Every structure is written in C-alpha cells, then in structure tokens.
C-alpha cells in the first residue's frame, strides 16, 4: 500500500528469500522470524508480482537471489512478470560447515528441490546472483 499510485525508475529488492529450513539451521536470523516457507519464496514472490505495477515504463527491478531458496521457481516468477530478465553477476561460495552438519544431523537432504546447493570436490557450494528485470524492449 505505501507504493499505491506511485511509479519508480528503480526498485531494489532486499526481502529475505532463503528457505526457512536452512534459516532455522543457521544463526543468521537469531531473534528474527524468518517465515519464508520451505522453498524460501513466501515473502519475495508477492513483492515481485507487485513491483511490475510500480515501475516506470523504462524502469528496472533489481533483485539478488540466493541458491538457498528455490531459485528456479523464483526465476520463473521473474520471467512471468517481466519481459526481460538478465543475470548481472554471480558468485559461488562454500556452505558453512555448521549448516551442513546441522542439516545432516537433522537428516535433511543437502541437495533437494527447495534450494540449489551443489557438491563439488567434497564441498557443498551455494551461490548468490543479481538479476536486472524490466519490460523495456
């Protein structure tokens, strides 16, 4: 509602999009509720769907993604809502050992549909990326 009747040249998303399962196994959200759902998209999907209505004709929507959520589903949502979706940057990084141990101890699969973690050379690798979205031709 705060955006009602307004358009913007740039909208930058900073809404948490990390699986609640992983958030619960980390110390990243200590004292903060991370009710993002098992796939991590419960909070960010509505923002994506509303952002397109508040962009100027040549405006851009900038959104970081993290593979600790269902990134494929988030990208599908972006592509459904914007005519142009392009990755700007991507960075891989090893999953913290304490989170990997915590998932293993809870018998939660590290590789699954709720997030996109890969195994390389005995390490579990996650990534972050930044996407720029618009309807500009």
Helices and strands as residue ranges (DSSP letters): E 8-13, H 20-25, H 44-51, G 52-54, E 55-66, H 71-81, E 84-94, H 97-105, E 118-120, E 123-134
